[in-house]
Amino acid sequence: MTTFKINKGTIELAQGDITEQETEAIVNAANNHLWMGAGVAGAIKRKGGQQIEKEAIAQGPVEVGEAVATIAGALKAKYVLHAAVMGQDLHTDAEKIKTATRNTLKLAENKKIASVSFPAIGTGVGGFEIHYCAKLMLTEAIEFLQSSKNFQLIRFVLFDKEAFDAFNEELHLQFSTKRH
């Protein structure tokens, strides 16, 4: 696990299963209609229950880049935050990843959620390159924590070693070139 303090909060990197996280919220990389198919969404639905998808779909469709909150069902987290990082074509890009990350963090803060776990959004079904995703998501998280008053923890939970290494490399790079 890698940890960096920023303002009153912490960015953490962990390799593992996002559905096992005990943060207040976990993030689902969603499509804008909020139906939950394969990948992270499928794992969340399998472990947390069908009611998560049902509650998400009832709030959609949303604009790509927006985020909605639902219950977390049988998961350890209290909420699932659905970050609409792609449309029905299931493709994403840098701007969609940045906007979805930022809006998910804003939603969490507005709901007074102090800790959240993110996957590498857009890199599964969306096909986005992992190193570039790491740069985009970590930049948004660092900027958010610099001005946040209450947020305590942003954890990035990476499923495999390749993704963990990409985020770890990027986080160290950002901290070696910027003052936080």
OpenMM code with the backbone's topology and positions (N, CA, C; nanometers):
from openmm import Vec3, app, unit

residues = "MET THR THR PHE LYS ILE ASN LYS GLY THR ILE GLU LEU ALA GLN GLY ASP ILE THR GLU GLN GLU THR GLU ALA ILE VAL ASN ALA ALA ASN ASN HIS LEU TRP MET GLY ALA GLY VAL ALA GLY ALA ILE LYS ARG LYS GLY GLY GLN GLN ILE GLU LYS GLU ALA ILE ALA GLN GLY PRO VAL GLU VAL GLY GLU ALA VAL ALA THR ILE ALA GLY ALA LEU LYS ALA LYS TYR VAL LEU HIS ALA ALA VAL MET GLY GLN ASP LEU HIS THR ASP ALA GLU LYS ILE LYS THR ALA THR ARG ASN THR LEU LYS LEU ALA GLU ASN LYS LYS ILE ALA SER VAL SER PHE PRO ALA ILE GLY THR GLY VAL GLY GLY PHE GLU ILE HIS TYR CYS ALA LYS LEU MET LEU THR GLU ALA ILE GLU PHE LEU GLN SER SER LYS ASN PHE GLN LEU ILE ARG PHE VAL LEU PHE ASP LYS GLU ALA PHE ASP ALA PHE ASN GLU GLU LEU HIS LEU GLN PHE SER THR LYS ARG HIS".split()
positions = [
    Vec3(0.0846, -0.1182, 0.0000),
    Vec3(0.0000, 0.0000, 0.0000),
    Vec3(0.0890, 0.1243, 0.0000),
    Vec3(0.0502, 0.2248, -0.0766),
    Vec3(0.1210, 0.3519, -0.0841),
    Vec3(0.0281, 0.4611, -0.0325),
    Vec3(0.0817, 0.5520, 0.0491),
    Vec3(0.0001, 0.6571, 0.1103),
    Vec3(0.0715, 0.7916, 0.1008),
    Vec3(-0.0033, 0.8967, 0.0636),
    Vec3(0.0473, 1.0339, 0.0627),
    Vec3(-0.0557, 1.1252, 0.1276),
    Vec3(-0.0098, 1.2126, 0.2180),
    Vec3(-0.0971, 1.3109, 0.2831),
    Vec3(-0.1064, 1.4352, 0.1952),
    Vec3(-0.2282, 1.4893, 0.1848),
    Vec3(-0.2526, 1.6142, 0.1134),
    Vec3(-0.3534, 1.6928, 0.1943),
    Vec3(-0.3142, 1.8121, 0.2395),
    Vec3(-0.4038, 1.8953, 0.3191),
    Vec3(-0.4494, 1.8123, 0.4393),
    Vec3(-0.5801, 1.7970, 0.4583),
    Vec3(-0.6326, 1.7177, 0.5698),
    Vec3(-0.6634, 1.5737, 0.5287),
    Vec3(-0.6374, 1.5412, 0.4033),
    Vec3(-0.6740, 1.4096, 0.3526),
    Vec3(-0.5546, 1.3252, 0.3134),
    Vec3(-0.5849, 1.2055, 0.2652),
    Vec3(-0.4832, 1.1086, 0.2256),
    Vec3(-0.5227, 1.0448, 0.0935),
    Vec3(-0.4236, 1.0234, 0.0081),
    Vec3(-0.4414, 0.9398, -0.1113),
    Vec3(-0.3702, 0.8090, -0.0824),
    Vec3(-0.4402, 0.7018, -0.1097),
    Vec3(-0.3875, 0.5687, -0.0827),
    Vec3(-0.4004, 0.4840, -0.2078),
    Vec3(-0.3024, 0.3999, -0.2328),
    Vec3(-0.3086, 0.3023, -0.3415),
    Vec3(-0.3053, 0.1632, -0.2814),
    Vec3(-0.3920, 0.0761, -0.3289),
    Vec3(-0.3952, -0.0614, -0.2808),
    Vec3(-0.4252, -0.1537, -0.3975),
    Vec3(-0.3653, -0.2713, -0.3955),
    Vec3(-0.4000, -0.3730, -0.4941),
    Vec3(-0.5012, -0.4656, -0.4297),
    Vec3(-0.6126, -0.4908, -0.4983),
    Vec3(-0.7123, -0.5796, -0.4407),
    Vec3(-0.8468, -0.5700, -0.5082),
    Vec3(-0.9487, -0.6086, -0.4341),
    Vec3(-1.0867, -0.6179, -0.4808),
    Vec3(-1.1661, -0.4999, -0.4251),
    Vec3(-1.2150, -0.4147, -0.5112),
    Vec3(-1.2871, -0.2952, -0.4657),
    Vec3(-1.4142, -0.3299, -0.3878),
    Vec3(-1.4730, -0.4454, -0.4155),
    Vec3(-1.5964, -0.4813, -0.3450),
    Vec3(-1.5709, -0.5166, -0.1986),
    Vec3(-1.4458, -0.5351, -0.1604),
    Vec3(-1.4104, -0.5689, -0.0221),
    Vec3(-1.3698, -0.4469, 0.0609),
    Vec3(-1.3725, -0.3286, 0.0006),
    Vec3(-1.3262, -0.2085, 0.0701),
    Vec3(-1.4249, -0.1647, 0.1774),
    Vec3(-1.3704, -0.1125, 0.2869),
    Vec3(-1.4517, -0.0656, 0.3981),
    Vec3(-1.4601, 0.0867, 0.4049),
    Vec3(-1.4285, 0.1541, 0.2944),
    Vec3(-1.4499, 0.2979, 0.2886),
    Vec3(-1.6005, 0.3233, 0.2871),
    Vec3(-1.6413, 0.4459, 0.3172),
    Vec3(-1.7853, 0.4774, 0.3188),
    Vec3(-1.8499, 0.4522, 0.1840),
    Vec3(-1.7750, 0.4777, 0.0774),
    Vec3(-1.8291, 0.4577, -0.0574),
    Vec3(-1.7256, 0.3895, -0.1457),
    Vec3(-1.7746, 0.3130, -0.2424),
    Vec3(-1.6898, 0.2622, -0.3498),
    Vec3(-1.7473, 0.3170, -0.4799),
    Vec3(-1.6621, 0.3247, -0.5814),
    Vec3(-1.7024, 0.3822, -0.7091),
    Vec3(-1.7169, 0.2729, -0.8139),
    Vec3(-1.8245, 0.2845, -0.8898),
    Vec3(-1.8517, 0.1988, -1.0037),
    Vec3(-1.8278, 0.2802, -1.1297),
    Vec3(-1.7445, 0.2306, -1.2201),
    Vec3(-1.7251, 0.2944, -1.3508),
    Vec3(-1.8461, 0.2587, -1.4368),
    Vec3(-1.9360, 0.3545, -1.4525),
    Vec3(-2.0671, 0.3274, -1.5128),
    Vec3(-2.0804, 0.3838, -1.6542),
    Vec3(-2.1835, 0.3353, -1.7226),
    Vec3(-2.2279, 0.3980, -1.8464),
    Vec3(-2.3371, 0.4978, -1.8072),
    Vec3(-2.3743, 0.5848, -1.8984),
    Vec3(-2.4667, 0.6925, -1.8613),
    Vec3(-2.6115, 0.6475, -1.8400),
    Vec3(-2.6442, 0.5224, -1.8723),
    Vec3(-2.7776, 0.4699, -1.8404),
    Vec3(-2.7762, 0.3930, -1.7086),
    Vec3(-2.6552, 0.3756, -1.6530),
    Vec3(-2.6334, 0.3215, -1.5195),
    Vec3(-2.6682, 0.1738, -1.5035),
    Vec3(-2.6833, 0.1013, -1.6172),
    Vec3(-2.7007, -0.0430, -1.6037),
    Vec3(-2.5643, -0.1041, -1.5765),
    Vec3(-2.5632, -0.2116, -1.5005),
    Vec3(-2.4391, -0.2712, -1.4533),
    Vec3(-2.4135, -0.4028, -1.5254),
    Vec3(-2.3118, -0.4039, -1.6104),
    Vec3(-2.2814, -0.5220, -1.6899),
    Vec3(-2.1678, -0.6030, -1.6331),
    Vec3(-2.0514, -0.5972, -1.6978),
    Vec3(-1.9364, -0.6792, -1.6604),
    Vec3(-1.8363, -0.5982, -1.5772),
    Vec3(-1.7188, -0.6540, -1.5583),
    Vec3(-1.6099, -0.5851, -1.4911),
    Vec3(-1.6434, -0.5464, -1.3477),
    Vec3(-1.6000, -0.4256, -1.3071),
    Vec3(-1.6239, -0.3763, -1.1716),
    Vec3(-1.7741, -0.3722, -1.1425),
    Vec3(-1.8525, -0.3228, -1.2371),
    Vec3(-1.9983, -0.3129, -1.2169),
    Vec3(-2.0593, -0.4502, -1.1901),
    Vec3(-2.0179, -0.5496, -1.2680),
    Vec3(-2.0692, -0.6844, -1.2482),
    Vec3(-2.0313, -0.7412, -1.1121),
    Vec3(-1.9085, -0.7160, -1.0700),
    Vec3(-1.8633, -0.7639, -0.9389),
    Vec3(-1.9412, -0.6955, -0.8264),
    Vec3(-1.9646, -0.5661, -0.8394),
    Vec3(-2.0417, -0.4924, -0.7381),
    Vec3(-2.1839, -0.5472, -0.7301),
    Vec3(-2.2447, -0.5692, -0.8450),
    Vec3(-2.3824, -0.6210, -0.8479),
    Vec3(-2.3901, -0.7629, -0.7907),
    Vec3(-2.2942, -0.8472, -0.8257),
    Vec3(-2.2938, -0.9853, -0.7741),
    Vec3(-2.2795, -0.9876, -0.6222),
    Vec3(-2.1870, -0.9102, -0.5683),
    Vec3(-2.1604, -0.9138, -0.4234),
    Vec3(-2.2567, -0.8276, -0.3437),
    Vec3(-2.2998, -0.7162, -0.4013),
    Vec3(-2.3839, -0.6218, -0.3270),
    Vec3(-2.5324, -0.6452, -0.3430),
    Vec3(-2.5713, -0.7027, -0.4561),
    Vec3(-2.7117, -0.7311, -0.4802),
    Vec3(-2.7721, -0.6499, -0.5931),
    Vec3(-2.8758, -0.7051, -0.6520),
    Vec3(-2.9466, -0.6471, -0.7660),
    Vec3(-3.0067, -0.5106, -0.7335),
    Vec3(-3.0390, -0.4843, -0.6059),
    Vec3(-3.1027, -0.3578, -0.5693),
    Vec3(-3.0131, -0.2377, -0.5996),
    Vec3(-2.8799, -0.2577, -0.6045),
    Vec3(-2.7886, -0.1478, -0.6375),
    Vec3(-2.8155, -0.1013, -0.7802),
    Vec3(-2.8208, -0.1957, -0.8744),
    Vec3(-2.8469, -0.1611, -1.0141),
    Vec3(-2.9866, -0.1015, -1.0294),
    Vec3(-3.0842, -0.1580, -0.9621),
    Vec3(-3.2214, -0.1088, -0.9727),
    Vec3(-3.2294, 0.0381, -0.9297),
    Vec3(-3.1650, 0.0711, -0.8171),
    Vec3(-3.1657, 0.2087, -0.7681),
    Vec3(-3.0871, 0.3021, -0.8612),
    Vec3(-2.9786, 0.2515, -0.9194),
    Vec3(-2.8996, 0.3324, -1.0123),
    Vec3(-2.9796, 0.3645, -1.1383),
    Vec3(-3.0373, 0.2624, -1.1994),
    Vec3(-3.1125, 0.2816, -1.3240),
    Vec3(-3.2279, 0.3800, -1.3040),
    Vec3(-3.2887, 0.3777, -1.1876),
    Vec3(-3.3997, 0.4694, -1.1586),
    Vec3(-3.3558, 0.6154, -1.1616),
    Vec3(-3.2264, 0.6409, -1.1478),
    Vec3(-3.1745, 0.7785, -1.1496),
    Vec3(-3.1221, 0.8191, -1.2874),
    Vec3(-3.1253, 0.7292, -1.3831),
    Vec3(-3.0680, 0.7570, -1.5150),
    Vec3(-3.1737, 0.7790, -1.6196),
    Vec3(-3.1321, 0.8068, -1.7406),
    Vec3(-2.9936, 0.8284, -1.7792),
    Vec3(-2.9425, 0.9651, -1.7311),
    Vec3(-2.8089, 0.9762, -1.7235),
    Vec3(-2.7422, 1.1003, -1.6851),
    Vec3(-2.6450, 1.1379, -1.7955),
    Vec3(-2.5941, 1.2589, -1.7889),
    Vec3(-2.4912, 1.3018, -1.8835),
    Vec3(-2.3617, 1.2263, -1.8531),
    Vec3(-2.2845, 1.1941, -1.9555),
    Vec3(-2.1532, 1.1344, -1.9345),
    Vec3(-2.0704, 1.2343, -1.8544),
    Vec3(-2.0054, 1.1846, -1.7501),
    Vec3(-1.9274, 1.2702, -1.6610),
    Vec3(-1.9960, 1.2957, -1.5283),
    Vec3(-2.1256, 1.2700, -1.5215),
    Vec3(-2.2008, 1.2895, -1.3964),
    Vec3(-2.1878, 1.1660, -1.3080),
    Vec3(-2.2321, 1.1796, -1.1834),
    Vec3(-2.2264, 1.0682, -1.0890),
    Vec3(-2.3525, 1.0672, -1.0041),
    Vec3(-2.3963, 0.9483, -0.9651),
    Vec3(-2.5110, 0.9325, -0.8751),
    Vec3(-2.4727, 0.8361, -0.7636),
    Vec3(-2.5435, 0.8466, -0.6519),
    Vec3(-2.5181, 0.7601, -0.5369),
    Vec3(-2.6343, 0.6641, -0.5178),
    Vec3(-2.6005, 0.5409, -0.4785),
    Vec3(-2.7022, 0.4422, -0.4416),
    Vec3(-2.6584, 0.3751, -0.3116),
    Vec3(-2.7477, 0.2929, -0.2593),
    Vec3(-2.7136, 0.2072, -0.1470),
    Vec3(-2.6026, 0.1116, -0.1915),
    Vec3(-2.5406, 0.0430, -0.0970),
    Vec3(-2.4358, -0.0526, -0.1300),
    Vec3(-2.4790, -0.1969, -0.1042),
    Vec3(-2.6059, -0.2166, -0.0687),
    Vec3(-2.6551, -0.3521, -0.0493),
    Vec3(-2.5739, -0.4292, 0.0527),
    Vec3(-2.5275, -0.5470, 0.0151),
    Vec3(-2.4545, -0.6353, 0.1057),
    Vec3(-2.3044, -0.6050, 0.1130),
    Vec3(-2.2594, -0.4995, 0.0466),
    Vec3(-2.1174, -0.4636, 0.0508),
    Vec3(-2.0817, -0.4014, 0.1855),
    Vec3(-1.9523, -0.3946, 0.2152),
    Vec3(-1.9049, -0.3336, 0.3394),
    Vec3(-1.9210, -0.1817, 0.3377),
    Vec3(-1.9174, -0.1215, 0.2203),
    Vec3(-1.9353, 0.0232, 0.2054),
    Vec3(-2.0816, 0.0601, 0.2323),
    Vec3(-2.1053, 0.1880, 0.2561),
    Vec3(-2.2413, 0.2362, 0.2784),
    Vec3(-2.3073, 0.2784, 0.1465),
    Vec3(-2.2259, 0.3283, 0.0527),
    Vec3(-2.2760, 0.3788, -0.0755),
    Vec3(-2.1955, 0.3224, -0.1917),
    Vec3(-2.2602, 0.3175, -0.3080),
    Vec3(-2.1906, 0.2998, -0.4349),
    Vec3(-2.2122, 0.4295, -0.5121),
    Vec3(-2.1025, 0.4902, -0.5559),
    Vec3(-2.1085, 0.6102, -0.6388),
    Vec3(-2.0834, 0.5657, -0.7826),
    Vec3(-2.1810, 0.5909, -0.8677),
    Vec3(-2.1747, 0.5466, -1.0070),
    Vec3(-2.1242, 0.6621, -1.0924),
    Vec3(-2.0005, 0.6519, -1.1395),
    Vec3(-1.9370, 0.7561, -1.2206),
    Vec3(-1.9596, 0.7234, -1.3676),
    Vec3(-2.0422, 0.8019, -1.4335),
    Vec3(-2.0735, 0.7775, -1.5751),
    Vec3(-1.9558, 0.8213, -1.6614),
    Vec3(-1.8657, 0.7289, -1.6842),
    Vec3(-1.7428, 0.7585, -1.7552),
    Vec3(-1.7532, 0.7264, -1.9053),
    Vec3(-1.8691, 0.6722, -1.9477),
    Vec3(-1.8894, 0.6389, -2.0888),
    Vec3(-2.0375, 0.6397, -2.1234),
    Vec3(-2.0631, 0.6542, -2.2520),
    Vec3(-2.2007, 0.6474, -2.3005),
    Vec3(-2.2361, 0.5054, -2.3404),
    Vec3(-2.3388, 0.4927, -2.4216),
    Vec3(-2.3842, 0.3605, -2.4638),
    Vec3(-2.2878, 0.2925, -2.5600),
    Vec3(-2.1954, 0.3703, -2.6198),
    Vec3(-2.0938, 0.3099, -2.7068),
    Vec3(-1.9825, 0.2424, -2.6263),
    Vec3(-1.9834, 0.2619, -2.4930),
    Vec3(-1.8874, 0.2027, -2.4002),
    Vec3(-1.7433, 0.2464, -2.4261),
    Vec3(-1.7256, 0.3631, -2.4866),
    Vec3(-1.5928, 0.4207, -2.5071),
    Vec3(-1.5780, 0.5440, -2.4201),
    Vec3(-1.4571, 0.5707, -2.3786),
    Vec3(-1.4307, 0.6872, -2.2956),
    Vec3(-1.3101, 0.7616, -2.3488),
    Vec3(-1.2812, 0.8769, -2.2902),
    Vec3(-1.1640, 0.9548, -2.3279),
    Vec3(-1.1160, 1.0333, -2.2061),
    Vec3(-1.0079, 1.1063, -2.2227),
    Vec3(-0.9450, 1.1771, -2.1108),
    Vec3(-1.0410, 1.2746, -2.0437),
    Vec3(-1.1138, 1.3504, -2.1205),
    Vec3(-1.2044, 1.4507, -2.0614),
    Vec3(-1.3156, 1.3839, -1.9810),
    Vec3(-1.3683, 1.2735, -2.0304),
    Vec3(-1.4743, 1.2017, -1.9590),
    Vec3(-1.4216, 1.1453, -1.8266),
    Vec3(-1.3008, 1.0937, -1.8271),
    Vec3(-1.2415, 1.0389, -1.7043),
    Vec3(-1.2183, 1.1498, -1.6033),
    Vec3(-1.1615, 1.2618, -1.6465),
    Vec3(-1.1383, 1.3745, -1.5551),
    Vec3(-1.2693, 1.4259, -1.4967),
    Vec3(-1.3678, 1.4468, -1.5809),
    Vec3(-1.4964, 1.5015, -1.5363),
    Vec3(-1.5680, 1.4048, -1.4431),
    Vec3(-1.5696, 1.2769, -1.4767),
    Vec3(-1.6363, 1.1776, -1.3918),
    Vec3(-1.5669, 1.1656, -1.2560),
    Vec3(-1.4345, 1.1711, -1.2542),
    Vec3(-1.3607, 1.1654, -1.1275),
    Vec3(-1.3951, 1.2871, -1.0416),
    Vec3(-1.3870, 1.4050, -1.1008),
    Vec3(-1.4158, 1.5296, -1.0282),
    Vec3(-1.5592, 1.5314, -0.9756),
    Vec3(-1.6553, 1.4959, -1.0597),
    Vec3(-1.7959, 1.4991, -1.0173),
    Vec3(-1.8282, 1.3927, -0.9126),
    Vec3(-1.7599, 1.2806, -0.9175),
    Vec3(-1.7789, 1.1775, -0.8150),
    Vec3(-1.7278, 1.2277, -0.6800),
    Vec3(-1.6130, 1.2931, -0.6799),
    Vec3(-1.5584, 1.3487, -0.5556),
    Vec3(-1.6487, 1.4598, -0.5005),
    Vec3(-1.7008, 1.5432, -0.5890),
    Vec3(-1.7939, 1.6489, -0.5447),
    Vec3(-1.9209, 1.5890, -0.4852),
    Vec3(-1.9748, 1.4856, -0.5486),
    Vec3(-2.0935, 1.4182, -0.4973),
    Vec3(-2.0655, 1.3612, -0.3585),
    Vec3(-1.9517, 1.2965, -0.3432),
    Vec3(-1.9152, 1.2391, -0.2130),
    Vec3(-1.9069, 1.3491, -0.1071),
    Vec3(-1.8417, 1.4579, -0.1401),
    Vec3(-1.8282, 1.5654, -0.0417),
    Vec3(-1.9644, 1.6269, -0.0076),
    Vec3(-2.0494, 1.6444, -0.1071),
    Vec3(-2.1838, 1.6987, -0.0828),
    Vec3(-2.2670, 1.6073, 0.0059),
    Vec3(-2.2420, 1.4759, -0.0015),
    Vec3(-2.3141, 1.3799, 0.0821),
    Vec3(-2.2421, 1.3556, 0.2157),
    Vec3(-2.1367, 1.4334, 0.2396),
    Vec3(-2.0573, 1.4233, 0.3632),
    Vec3(-1.9929, 1.2851, 0.3802),
    Vec3(-1.9567, 1.2254, 0.2683),
    Vec3(-1.8823, 1.1002, 0.2677),
    Vec3(-1.7344, 1.1367, 0.2834),
    Vec3(-1.6672, 1.0779, 0.3794),
    Vec3(-1.5291, 1.1150, 0.4096),
    Vec3(-1.4251, 1.0223, 0.3474),
    Vec3(-1.4676, 0.9052, 0.2998),
    Vec3(-1.3715, 0.8113, 0.2408),
    Vec3(-1.4355, 0.7389, 0.1231),
    Vec3(-1.3567, 0.7261, 0.0152),
    Vec3(-1.4081, 0.6637, -0.1062),
    Vec3(-1.2975, 0.5803, -0.1711),
    Vec3(-1.3370, 0.4686, -0.2312),
    Vec3(-1.2444, 0.3831, -0.3063),
    Vec3(-1.2828, 0.3854, -0.4536),
    Vec3(-1.1849, 0.4173, -0.5387),
    Vec3(-1.2029, 0.4222, -0.6839),
    Vec3(-1.1318, 0.3052, -0.7503),
    Vec3(-1.1904, 0.2492, -0.8569),
    Vec3(-1.1128, 0.1631, -0.9465),
    Vec3(-1.0457, 0.2544, -1.0509),
    Vec3(-0.9718, 0.1970, -1.1403),
    Vec3(-0.9148, 0.2724, -1.2523),
    Vec3(-1.0254, 0.2868, -1.3571),
    Vec3(-1.1072, 0.3920, -1.3444),
    Vec3(-1.2270, 0.4035, -1.4285),
    Vec3(-1.1911, 0.4207, -1.5758),
    Vec3(-1.2657, 0.3516, -1.6585),
    Vec3(-1.2488, 0.3627, -1.8030),
    Vec3(-1.1461, 0.2680, -1.8634),
    Vec3(-1.0733, 0.1932, -1.7795),
    Vec3(-0.9670, 0.1082, -1.8329),
    Vec3(-1.0127, -0.0338, -1.8647),
    Vec3(-1.1302, -0.0721, -1.8180),
    Vec3(-1.1820, -0.2058, -1.8471),
    Vec3(-1.2550, -0.2052, -1.9791),
    Vec3(-1.3867, -0.2068, -1.9718),
    Vec3(-1.4710, -0.2059, -2.0925),
    Vec3(-1.4411, -0.0836, -2.1788),
    Vec3(-1.4111, 0.0302, -2.1156),
    Vec3(-1.3835, 0.1548, -2.1886),
    Vec3(-1.2534, 0.1518, -2.2668),
    Vec3(-1.1619, 0.0610, -2.2320),
    Vec3(-1.0397, 0.0414, -2.3089),
    Vec3(-0.9350, 0.1508, -2.2958),
    Vec3(-0.9441, 0.2364, -2.1938),
    Vec3(-0.8505, 0.3480, -2.1805),
    Vec3(-0.7165, 0.2988, -2.1249),
    Vec3(-0.6081, 0.3603, -2.1678),
    Vec3(-0.4728, 0.3218, -2.1281),
    Vec3(-0.4491, 0.3505, -1.9796),
    Vec3(-0.3960, 0.2538, -1.9054),
    Vec3(-0.3851, 0.2601, -1.7597),
    Vec3(-0.2943, 0.3726, -1.7098),
    Vec3(-0.1800, 0.3970, -1.7740),
    Vec3(-0.0885, 0.5012, -1.7267),
    Vec3(-0.1501, 0.6400, -1.7411),
    Vec3(-0.2169, 0.6633, -1.8521),
    Vec3(-0.2815, 0.7926, -1.8742),
    Vec3(-0.3993, 0.8092, -1.7779),
    Vec3(-0.4727, 0.7022, -1.7531),
    Vec3(-0.5821, 0.7054, -1.6560),
    Vec3(-0.5278, 0.7434, -1.5183),
    Vec3(-0.4167, 0.6831, -1.4779),
    Vec3(-0.3553, 0.7130, -1.3482),
    Vec3(-0.3227, 0.8615, -1.3378),
    Vec3(-0.2639, 0.9165, -1.4415),
    Vec3(-0.2276, 1.0596, -1.4403),
    Vec3(-0.3522, 1.1464, -1.4241),
    Vec3(-0.4556, 1.1173, -1.4998),
    Vec3(-0.5784, 1.1974, -1.4957),
    Vec3(-0.6472, 1.1880, -1.3596),
    Vec3(-0.6673, 1.0662, -1.3119),
    Vec3(-0.7413, 1.0465, -1.1865),
    Vec3(-0.6638, 1.1005, -1.0661),
    Vec3(-0.5336, 1.0759, -1.0615),
    Vec3(-0.4542, 1.1239, -0.9490),
    Vec3(-0.4456, 1.2766, -0.9479),
    Vec3(-0.4338, 1.3374, -1.0648),
    Vec3(-0.4326, 1.4840, -1.0720),
    Vec3(-0.5620, 1.5406, -1.0155),
    Vec3(-0.6757, 1.4842, -1.0545),
    Vec3(-0.8057, 1.5304, -1.0030),
    Vec3(-0.8158, 1.5098, -0.8525),
    Vec3(-0.7711, 1.3948, -0.8029),
    Vec3(-0.7790, 1.3653, -0.6595),
    Vec3(-0.6916, 1.4613, -0.5787),
    Vec3(-0.5715, 1.4872, -0.6255),
    Vec3(-0.4808, 1.5789, -0.5554),
    Vec3(-0.5385, 1.7200, -0.5526),
    Vec3(-0.5869, 1.7675, -0.6662),
    Vec3(-0.6473, 1.9014, -0.6712),
    Vec3(-0.7678, 1.9100, -0.5784),
    Vec3(-0.8493, 1.8066, -0.5754),
    Vec3(-0.9675, 1.8050, -0.4899),
    Vec3(-0.9283, 1.8126, -0.3421),
    Vec3(-0.8321, 1.7322, -0.3010),
    Vec3(-0.7924, 1.7304, -0.1603),
    Vec3(-0.7276, 1.8616, -0.1155),
    Vec3(-0.6673, 1.9331, -0.2072),
    Vec3(-0.6037, 2.0596, -0.1710),
    Vec3(-0.7046, 2.1630, -0.1218),
    Vec3(-0.8292, 2.1533, -0.1670),
    Vec3(-0.9292, 2.2512, -0.1241),
    Vec3(-1.0402, 2.1922, -0.0374),
    Vec3(-1.0430, 2.0611, -0.0217),
    Vec3(-1.1480, 1.9964, 0.0566),
    Vec3(-1.1304, 2.0246, 0.2052),
    Vec3(-1.2406, 2.0463, 0.2719),
    Vec3(-1.2388, 2.0743, 0.4156),
    Vec3(-1.2576, 1.9482, 0.4995),
    Vec3(-1.3313, 1.8489, 0.4486),
    Vec3(-1.3709, 1.7343, 0.5301),
    Vec3(-1.3272, 1.5979, 0.4794),
    Vec3(-1.2834, 1.5906, 0.3543),
    Vec3(-1.2527, 1.4613, 0.2954),
    Vec3(-1.1299, 1.4026, 0.3623),
    Vec3(-1.1363, 1.2761, 0.4017),
    Vec3(-1.0252, 1.2124, 0.4724),
    Vec3(-0.9427, 1.1179, 0.3866),
    Vec3(-1.0090, 1.0435, 0.2970),
    Vec3(-0.9363, 0.9390, 0.2245),
    Vec3(-0.9918, 0.9183, 0.0841),
    Vec3(-0.9006, 0.9213, -0.0128),
    Vec3(-0.9308, 0.8774, -0.1491),
    Vec3(-0.8377, 0.7596, -0.1750),
    Vec3(-0.8969, 0.6424, -0.1868),
    Vec3(-0.8195, 0.5204, -0.2105),
    Vec3(-0.8430, 0.4752, -0.3543),
    Vec3(-0.7351, 0.4403, -0.4225),
    Vec3(-0.7447, 0.3806, -0.5552),
    Vec3(-0.7145, 0.2320, -0.5379),
    Vec3(-0.8135, 0.1489, -0.5695),
    Vec3(-0.8008, 0.0050, -0.5535),
    Vec3(-0.7819, -0.0546, -0.6923),
    Vec3(-0.6608, -0.1040, -0.7152),
    Vec3(-0.6235, -0.1558, -0.8455),
    Vec3(-0.6236, -0.3076, -0.8415),
    Vec3(-0.6892, -0.3672, -0.9383),
    Vec3(-0.7145, -0.5107, -0.9368),
    Vec3(-0.5882, -0.5943, -0.9579),
    Vec3(-0.4989, -0.5473, -1.0445),
    Vec3(-0.3798, -0.6276, -1.0735),
    Vec3(-0.2519, -0.5461, -1.0534),
    Vec3(-0.1388, -0.6154, -1.0584),
    Vec3(-0.0094, -0.5524, -1.0323),
    Vec3(0.0230, -0.4462, -1.1371),
    Vec3(-0.0104, -0.4693, -1.2623),
    Vec3(0.0178, -0.3724, -1.3687),
    Vec3(-0.0516, -0.2388, -1.3395),
    Vec3(-0.1779, -0.2438, -1.3012),
    Vec3(-0.2520, -0.1214, -1.2710),
    Vec3(-0.1966, -0.0550, -1.1447),
    Vec3(-0.1675, -0.1349, -1.0421),
    Vec3(-0.1100, -0.0792, -0.9190),
    Vec3(0.0219, -0.0096, -0.9503),
    Vec3(0.1075, -0.0754, -1.0264),
    Vec3(0.2380, -0.0175, -1.0599),
    Vec3(0.2235, 0.1122, -1.1391),
    Vec3(0.1272, 0.1186, -1.2313),
    Vec3(0.1052, 0.2406, -1.3094),
    Vec3(0.0630, 0.3562, -1.2187),
    Vec3(-0.0303, 0.3314, -1.1276),
    Vec3(-0.0754, 0.4358, -1.0352),
    Vec3(0.0354, 0.4734, -0.9372),
    Vec3(0.1102, 0.3765, -0.8885),
    Vec3(0.2184, 0.4013, -0.7938),
    Vec3(0.3266, 0.4888, -0.8584),
    Vec3(0.3651, 0.4541, -0.9795),
    Vec3(0.4657, 0.5311, -1.0529),
    Vec3(0.4179, 0.6751, -1.0727),
    Vec3(0.2929, 0.6915, -1.1146),
    Vec3(0.2385, 0.8252, -1.1399),
    Vec3(0.2273, 0.9067, -1.0105),
    Vec3(0.1832, 0.8449, -0.9037),
    Vec3(0.1696, 0.9170, -0.7772),
    Vec3(0.3065, 0.9659, -0.7279),
    Vec3(0.4082, 0.8807, -0.7356),
    Vec3(0.5425, 0.9225, -0.6954),
    Vec3(0.5954, 1.0331, -0.7870),
    Vec3(0.5672, 1.0224, -0.9147),
    Vec3(0.6090, 1.1258, -1.0094),
    Vec3(0.5441, 1.2600, -0.9749),
    Vec3(0.4136, 1.2587, -0.9485),
    Vec3(0.3438, 1.3833, -0.9167),
    Vec3(0.3961, 1.4444, -0.7870),
    Vec3(0.4291, 1.3630, -0.6897),
    Vec3(0.4788, 1.4163, -0.5634),
    Vec3(0.6242, 1.4602, -0.5717),
    Vec3(0.6997, 1.4067, -0.6672),
    Vec3(0.8385, 1.4490, -0.6799),
    Vec3(0.8521, 1.5779, -0.7615),
    Vec3(0.7479, 1.6102, -0.8411),
    Vec3(0.7571, 1.7304, -0.9257),
    Vec3(0.6708, 1.8459, -0.8777),
    Vec3(0.5825, 1.8236, -0.7784),
    Vec3(0.4925, 1.9282, -0.7295),
    Vec3(0.5022, 1.9360, -0.5790),
    Vec3(0.4690, 2.0502, -0.5275),
    Vec3(0.4645, 2.0662, -0.3822),
    Vec3(0.3210, 2.0543, -0.3373),
    Vec3(0.2946, 1.9661, -0.2425),
    Vec3(0.1587, 1.9467, -0.1899),
    Vec3(0.1631, 1.9777, -0.0445),
] * unit.nanometer
topology = app.Topology()
chain = topology.addChain("A")
for resn in residues:
    res = topology.addResidue(resn, chain)
    for name in ("N", "CA", "C"):
        topology.addAtom(name, app.Element.getBySymbol(name[0]), res)
